[in-house]
């Protein structure tokens, strides 16, 4: 995924993929992490084309 500089500057950065996955799993909408080619950190996106799936959310009782 190619991120433009203006988009990268507005998005939250996660230093590790695990941190980004944890944030994505806690969101109300489906999000996926990706490594940004500009800042080399991880961002979240709602786009799904060509992206790997996250593990299923744990069941809450």
PDB file as gemmi writes it, atoms N, CA and C in Angstrom:
CRYST1    1.000    1.000    1.000  90.00  90.00  90.00 P 1                      
ATOM      1  N   UNK A   1       0.845  -1.165   0.000  1.00  0.00           N  
ATOM      2  CA  UNK A   1       0.000   0.000   0.000  1.00  0.00           C  
ATOM      3  C   UNK A   1       0.895   1.233   0.000  1.00  0.00           C  
ATOM      4  N   UNK A   2       0.598   2.187  -0.865  1.00  0.00           N  
ATOM      5  CA  UNK A   2       1.402   3.400  -0.963  1.00  0.00           C  
ATOM      6  C   UNK A   2       0.671   4.541  -0.270  1.00  0.00           C  
ATOM      7  N   UNK A   3       1.301   5.109   0.738  1.00  0.00           N  
ATOM      8  CA  UNK A   3       0.710   6.197   1.503  1.00  0.00           C  
ATOM      9  C   UNK A   3       1.342   7.520   1.091  1.00  0.00           C  
ATOM     10  N   UNK A   4       0.507   8.521   0.845  1.00  0.00           N  
ATOM     11  CA  UNK A   4       1.012   9.852   0.514  1.00  0.00           C  
ATOM     12  C   UNK A   4       1.480  10.554   1.788  1.00  0.00           C  
ATOM     13  N   UNK A   5       2.439  11.470   1.679  1.00  0.00           N  
ATOM     14  CA  UNK A   5       2.982  12.139   2.865  1.00  0.00           C  
ATOM     15  C   UNK A   5       1.927  12.817   3.743  1.00  0.00           C  
ATOM     16  N   UNK A   6       0.941  13.465   3.138  1.00  0.00           N  
ATOM     17  CA  UNK A   6      -0.105  14.133   3.920  1.00  0.00           C  
ATOM     18  C   UNK A   6      -0.949  13.154   4.713  1.00  0.00           C  
ATOM     19  N   UNK A   7      -1.216  11.991   4.146  1.00  0.00           N  
ATOM     20  CA  UNK A   7      -1.992  10.960   4.831  1.00  0.00           C  
ATOM     21  C   UNK A   7      -1.169  10.375   5.971  1.00  0.00           C  
ATOM     22  N   UNK A   8       0.089  10.087   5.704  1.00  0.00           N  
ATOM     23  CA  UNK A   8       0.980   9.527   6.722  1.00  0.00           C  
ATOM     24  C   UNK A   8       1.065  10.453   7.928  1.00  0.00           C  
ATOM     25  N   UNK A   9       1.176  11.747   7.688  1.00  0.00           N  
ATOM     26  CA  UNK A   9       1.319  12.720   8.774  1.00  0.00           C  
ATOM     27  C   UNK A   9       0.085  12.770   9.662  1.00  0.00           C  
ATOM     28  N   UNK A  10      -1.097  12.469   9.102  1.00  0.00           N  
ATOM     29  CA  UNK A  10      -2.338  12.528   9.883  1.00  0.00           C  
ATOM     30  C   UNK A  10      -2.661  11.233  10.613  1.00  0.00           C  
ATOM     31  N   UNK A  11      -2.060  10.134  10.183  1.00  0.00           N  
ATOM     32  CA  UNK A  11      -2.393   8.837  10.780  1.00  0.00           C  
ATOM     33  C   UNK A  11      -1.573   8.565  12.033  1.00  0.00           C  
ATOM     34  N   UNK A  12      -2.155   7.801  12.930  1.00  0.00           N  
ATOM     35  CA  UNK A  12      -1.435   7.386  14.131  1.00  0.00           C  
ATOM     36  C   UNK A  12      -0.376   6.364  13.733  1.00  0.00           C  
ATOM     37  N   UNK A  13       0.766   6.441  14.391  1.00  0.00           N  
ATOM     38  CA  UNK A  13       1.866   5.522  14.100  1.00  0.00           C  
ATOM     39  C   UNK A  13       2.011   4.513  15.223  1.00  0.00           C  
ATOM     40  N   UNK A  14       2.244   3.272  14.831  1.00  0.00           N  
ATOM     41  CA  UNK A  14       2.497   2.185  15.775  1.00  0.00           C  
ATOM     42  C   UNK A  14       3.896   1.663  15.501  1.00  0.00           C  
ATOM     43  N   UNK A  15       4.684   1.494  16.550  1.00  0.00           N  
ATOM     44  CA  UNK A  15       6.083   1.104  16.363  1.00  0.00           C  
ATOM     45  C   UNK A  15       6.255  -0.372  16.039  1.00  0.00           C  
ATOM     46  N   UNK A  16       5.249  -1.191  16.350  1.00  0.00           N  
ATOM     47  CA  UNK A  16       5.357  -2.615  16.037  1.00  0.00           C  
ATOM     48  C   UNK A  16       4.060  -3.110  15.410  1.00  0.00           C  
ATOM     49  N   UNK A  17       4.178  -4.200  14.679  1.00  0.00           N  
ATOM     50  CA  UNK A  17       2.989  -4.793  14.064  1.00  0.00           C  
ATOM     51  C   UNK A  17       2.042  -5.315  15.135  1.00  0.00           C  
ATOM     52  N   UNK A  18       2.591  -5.872  16.214  1.00  0.00           N  
ATOM     53  CA  UNK A  18       1.741  -6.381  17.300  1.00  0.00           C  
ATOM     54  C   UNK A  18       0.912  -5.264  17.928  1.00  0.00           C  
ATOM     55  N   UNK A  19       1.509  -4.104  18.125  1.00  0.00           N  
ATOM     56  CA  UNK A  19       0.796  -2.958  18.683  1.00  0.00           C  
ATOM     57  C   UNK A  19      -0.319  -2.509  17.741  1.00  0.00           C  
ATOM     58  N   UNK A  20      -0.041  -2.496  16.445  1.00  0.00           N  
ATOM     59  CA  UNK A  20      -1.040  -2.102  15.454  1.00  0.00           C  
ATOM     60  C   UNK A  20      -2.176  -3.120  15.378  1.00  0.00           C  
ATOM     61  N   UNK A  21      -1.845  -4.406  15.454  1.00  0.00           N  
ATOM     62  CA  UNK A  21      -2.872  -5.455  15.434  1.00  0.00           C  
ATOM     63  C   UNK A  21      -3.773  -5.328  16.651  1.00  0.00           C  
ATOM     64  N   UNK A  22      -3.186  -5.085  17.823  1.00  0.00           N  
ATOM     65  CA  UNK A  22      -3.988  -4.928  19.041  1.00  0.00           C  
ATOM     66  C   UNK A  22      -4.955  -3.758  18.903  1.00  0.00           C  
ATOM     67  N   UNK A  23      -4.501  -2.659  18.333  1.00  0.00           N  
ATOM     68  CA  UNK A  23      -5.371  -1.503  18.123  1.00  0.00           C  
ATOM     69  C   UNK A  23      -6.466  -1.827  17.112  1.00  0.00           C  
ATOM     70  N   UNK A  24      -6.124  -2.545  16.050  1.00  0.00           N  
ATOM     71  CA  UNK A  24      -7.108  -2.905  15.025  1.00  0.00           C  
ATOM     72  C   UNK A  24      -8.181  -3.825  15.594  1.00  0.00           C  
ATOM     73  N   UNK A  25      -7.779  -4.766  16.422  1.00  0.00           N  
ATOM     74  CA  UNK A  25      -8.746  -5.696  17.007  1.00  0.00           C  
ATOM     75  C   UNK A  25      -9.669  -4.999  18.002  1.00  0.00           C  
ATOM     76  N   UNK A  26      -9.224  -3.910  18.594  1.00  0.00           N  
ATOM     77  CA  UNK A  26     -10.039  -3.172  19.551  1.00  0.00           C  
ATOM     78  C   UNK A  26     -10.966  -2.152  18.915  1.00  0.00           C  
ATOM     79  N   UNK A  27     -10.872  -1.953  17.623  1.00  0.00           N  
ATOM     80  CA  UNK A  27     -11.692  -0.954  16.930  1.00  0.00           C  
ATOM     81  C   UNK A  27     -13.099  -1.480  16.664  1.00  0.00           C  
ATOM     82  N   UNK A  28     -14.024  -0.560  16.491  1.00  0.00           N  
ATOM     83  CA  UNK A  28     -15.416  -0.912  16.204  1.00  0.00           C  
ATOM     84  C   UNK A  28     -15.619  -1.321  14.746  1.00  0.00           C  
ATOM     85  N   UNK A  29     -14.715  -0.930  13.872  1.00  0.00           N  
ATOM     86  CA  UNK A  29     -14.791  -1.276  12.452  1.00  0.00           C  
ATOM     87  C   UNK A  29     -13.619  -2.188  12.105  1.00  0.00           C  
ATOM     88  N   UNK A  30     -13.687  -2.845  10.955  1.00  0.00           N  
ATOM     89  CA  UNK A  30     -12.611  -3.731  10.530  1.00  0.00           C  
ATOM     90  C   UNK A  30     -11.433  -2.905  10.033  1.00  0.00           C  
ATOM     91  N   UNK A  31     -10.304  -3.049  10.698  1.00  0.00           N  
ATOM     92  CA  UNK A  31      -9.079  -2.355  10.319  1.00  0.00           C  
ATOM     93  C   UNK A  31      -7.957  -3.361  10.181  1.00  0.00           C  
ATOM     94  N   UNK A  32      -6.980  -3.012   9.349  1.00  0.00           N  
ATOM     95  CA  UNK A  32      -5.809  -3.871   9.159  1.00  0.00           C  
ATOM     96  C   UNK A  32      -4.555  -3.015   9.214  1.00  0.00           C  
ATOM     97  N   UNK A  33      -3.496  -3.539   9.813  1.00  0.00           N  
ATOM     98  CA  UNK A  33      -2.241  -2.781   9.865  1.00  0.00           C  
ATOM     99  C   UNK A  33      -1.430  -2.950   8.585  1.00  0.00           C  
ATOM    100  N   UNK A  34      -0.618  -1.967   8.289  1.00  0.00           N  
ATOM    101  CA  UNK A  34       0.323  -2.073   7.172  1.00  0.00           C  
ATOM    102  C   UNK A  34       1.560  -1.250   7.505  1.00  0.00           C  
ATOM    103  N   UNK A  35       2.672  -1.628   6.942  1.00  0.00           N  
ATOM    104  CA  UNK A  35       3.936  -0.913   7.157  1.00  0.00           C  
ATOM    105  C   UNK A  35       4.022   0.221   6.150  1.00  0.00           C  
ATOM    106  N   UNK A  36       4.219   1.419   6.638  1.00  0.00           N  
ATOM    107  CA  UNK A  36       4.296   2.608   5.792  1.00  0.00           C  
ATOM    108  C   UNK A  36       5.697   2.736   5.197  1.00  0.00           C  
ATOM    109  N   UNK A  37       5.757   2.931   3.899  1.00  0.00           N  
ATOM    110  CA  UNK A  37       7.043   3.072   3.215  1.00  0.00           C  
ATOM    111  C   UNK A  37       7.698   4.421   3.503  1.00  0.00           C  
ATOM    112  N   UNK A  38       6.923   5.391   3.977  1.00  0.00           N  
ATOM    113  CA  UNK A  38       7.477   6.717   4.251  1.00  0.00           C  
ATOM    114  C   UNK A  38       8.113   6.807   5.634  1.00  0.00           C  
ATOM    115  N   UNK A  39       7.362   6.426   6.670  1.00  0.00           N  
ATOM    116  CA  UNK A  39       7.855   6.585   8.043  1.00  0.00           C  
ATOM    117  C   UNK A  39       8.393   5.284   8.630  1.00  0.00           C  
ATOM    118  N   UNK A  40       8.165   4.167   7.963  1.00  0.00           N  
ATOM    119  CA  UNK A  40       8.621   2.837   8.392  1.00  0.00           C  
ATOM    120  C   UNK A  40       7.921   2.326   9.653  1.00  0.00           C  
ATOM    121  N   UNK A  41       6.893   3.033  10.110  1.00  0.00           N  
ATOM    122  CA  UNK A  41       6.074   2.547  11.219  1.00  0.00           C  
ATOM    123  C   UNK A  41       4.826   1.899  10.634  1.00  0.00           C  
ATOM    124  N   UNK A  42       3.924   1.466  11.505  1.00  0.00           N  
ATOM    125  CA  UNK A  42       2.684   0.836  11.070  1.00  0.00           C  
ATOM    126  C   UNK A  42       1.530   1.813  11.219  1.00  0.00           C  
ATOM    127  N   UNK A  43       0.602   1.769  10.266  1.00  0.00           N  
ATOM    128  CA  UNK A  43      -0.648   2.520  10.305  1.00  0.00           C  
ATOM    129  C   UNK A  43      -1.784   1.511  10.182  1.00  0.00           C  
ATOM    130  N   UNK A  44      -3.015   1.983  10.388  1.00  0.00           N  
ATOM    131  CA  UNK A  44      -4.196   1.147  10.196  1.00  0.00           C  
ATOM    132  C   UNK A  44      -4.973   1.650   8.992  1.00  0.00           C  
ATOM    133  N   UNK A  45      -5.588   0.721   8.285  1.00  0.00           N  
ATOM    134  CA  UNK A  45      -6.426   1.065   7.144  1.00  0.00           C  
ATOM    135  C   UNK A  45      -7.689   0.219   7.161  1.00  0.00           C  
ATOM    136  N   UNK A  46      -8.742   0.762   6.569  1.00  0.00           N  
ATOM    137  CA  UNK A  46      -9.980  -0.013   6.425  1.00  0.00           C  
ATOM    138  C   UNK A  46     -10.015  -0.717   5.076  1.00  0.00           C  
ATOM    139  N   UNK A  47      -9.073  -0.416   4.210  1.00  0.00           N  
ATOM    140  CA  UNK A  47      -9.016  -1.082   2.899  1.00  0.00           C  
ATOM    141  C   UNK A  47      -8.581  -2.528   3.084  1.00  0.00           C  
ATOM    142  N   UNK A  48      -9.147  -3.405   2.265  1.00  0.00           N  
ATOM    143  CA  UNK A  48      -8.869  -4.829   2.426  1.00  0.00           C  
ATOM    144  C   UNK A  48      -8.219  -5.469   1.209  1.00  0.00           C  
ATOM    145  N   UNK A  49      -8.237  -4.813   0.070  1.00  0.00           N  
ATOM    146  CA  UNK A  49      -7.723  -5.418  -1.156  1.00  0.00           C  
ATOM    147  C   UNK A  49      -6.233  -5.736  -1.027  1.00  0.00           C  
ATOM    148  N   UNK A  50      -5.900  -7.000  -1.185  1.00  0.00           N  
ATOM    149  CA  UNK A  50      -4.517  -7.430  -1.157  1.00  0.00           C  
ATOM    150  C   UNK A  50      -3.870  -7.465   0.213  1.00  0.00           C  
ATOM    151  N   UNK A  51      -4.661  -7.352   1.271  1.00  0.00           N  
ATOM    152  CA  UNK A  51      -4.091  -7.331   2.615  1.00  0.00           C  
ATOM    153  C   UNK A  51      -4.408  -8.629   3.333  1.00  0.00           C  
ATOM    154  N   UNK A  52      -3.505  -9.050   4.204  1.00  0.00           N  
ATOM    155  CA  UNK A  52      -3.734 -10.283   4.947  1.00  0.00           C  
ATOM    156  C   UNK A  52      -4.810 -10.071   6.006  1.00  0.00           C  
ATOM    157  N   UNK A  53      -5.511 -11.144   6.338  1.00  0.00           N  
ATOM    158  CA  UNK A  53      -6.566 -11.081   7.339  1.00  0.00           C  
ATOM    159  C   UNK A  53      -5.975 -11.125   8.735  1.00  0.00           C  
ATOM    160  N   UNK A  54      -6.677 -10.499   9.662  1.00  0.00           N  
ATOM    161  CA  UNK A  54      -6.285 -10.562  11.067  1.00  0.00           C  
ATOM    162  C   UNK A  54      -6.883 -11.808  11.697  1.00  0.00           C  
ATOM    163  N   UNK A  55      -6.324 -12.257  12.810  1.00  0.00           N  
ATOM    164  CA  UNK A  55      -6.944 -13.380  13.509  1.00  0.00           C  
ATOM    165  C   UNK A  55      -8.326 -12.969  13.999  1.00  0.00           C  
ATOM    166  N   UNK A  56      -9.243 -13.918  14.166  1.00  0.00           N  
ATOM    167  CA  UNK A  56     -10.586 -13.563  14.623  1.00  0.00           C  
ATOM    168  C   UNK A  56     -10.543 -12.934  16.012  1.00  0.00           C  
ATOM    169  N   UNK A  57     -11.513 -12.048  16.262  1.00  0.00           N  
ATOM    170  CA  UNK A  57     -11.607 -11.407  17.575  1.00  0.00           C  
ATOM    171  C   UNK A  57     -12.002 -12.438  18.620  1.00  0.00           C  
ATOM    172  N   UNK A  58     -11.450 -12.333  19.822  1.00  0.00           N  
ATOM    173  CA  UNK A  58     -11.844 -13.270  20.872  1.00  0.00           C  
ATOM    174  C   UNK A  58     -13.303 -13.061  21.264  1.00  0.00           C  
ATOM    175  N   UNK A  59     -13.971 -14.140  21.573  1.00  0.00           N  
ATOM    176  CA  UNK A  59     -15.376 -14.069  21.970  1.00  0.00           C  
ATOM    177  C   UNK A  59     -15.485 -13.435  23.350  1.00  0.00           C  
ATOM    178  N   UNK A  60     -16.462 -12.538  23.494  1.00  0.00           N  
ATOM    179  CA  UNK A  60     -16.697 -11.922  24.799  1.00  0.00           C  
ATOM    180  C   UNK A  60     -17.940 -12.541  25.403  1.00  0.00           C  
ATOM    181  N   UNK A  61     -17.875 -12.858  26.685  1.00  0.00           N  
ATOM    182  CA  UNK A  61     -19.044 -13.463  27.325  1.00  0.00           C  
ATOM    183  C   UNK A  61     -19.563 -12.613  28.433  1.00  0.00           C  
TER     184      UNK A  61                                                      
END                                                                             
